[in-house]
Amino acid sequence: SDDIEKQADCREKIKGASNTLLELVNEVLDMSKLESGEIVLEEVGFNINKLSDATIVMLEELAKERNIQIVKEGRSVTHPYLIGSPIHVKRVLMNVLSNAVKYNRDNGFVYVSCRELDSNHSNSTVIEFTCRDTGVGMSKEFQNKIFEPFAQEHIGSRSKYGGTGLGMPIAKSLVEKMGGSIAFTSQEGVGSQFVIRIPFKVDSKHKNERVKESA
């Protein structure tokens, strides 16, 4: 009881274990809701540029701890005002980006881009998010299991990297529920790239506010 350093170490371990348990419970509940069809998508207006920027800012704090740089490779969106389920879009991006940070190397990089695939229609469009990293990558064997609940690449991955093995199954289920797709390529020891495409309605209140920007 008199060892201050030991107390601090114990508190840190308790905090880490508590956060892991909370993450596990929340993701198991989310997975259960998705499997039972209880997740209800929103149909509200939001700005996709602001949403993606806010998500990246949240992940930058985690990345700084290991000196990992999140680089915006580019953005080309002419209809930033969309109708959809922003809370679930953000959840998908968080899951994919956090994995890119978590399974990266110290002093590594995460490259993010966002573009509009079809801006010729005034009422609907498709947004493509791309995330690639300089991380540990995945073996060919594990690539067949990545979207299976609780799947992890290596024995001990949960203690080394953290996580529950539910992030990617949840991301895939949400993307498909929104009518989109998620695909990836990966090379063990080199890194991974994820491409997410989600269709949206263009917000009629702002459909004439077309923007072209790169960042």
Secondary structure, DSSP 8 states (H G I E B T S, - for coil): ---HHHHHHHHHHHHHHHHHHHHHHHHHHHHHHHHHT------EEEEHHHHHHHHHHHHHHHHHTTT-EEEEEEEE-S--EEEE-HHHHHHHHHHHHHHHHHTS-TT-EEEEEEEES--S-SSEEEEEEEEEE-S----HHHHTTTTSTT--SSTTHHHHH---S-HHHHHHHHHHHTT-EEEEEEETTTEEEEEEEEEEEE-TTSTT-------
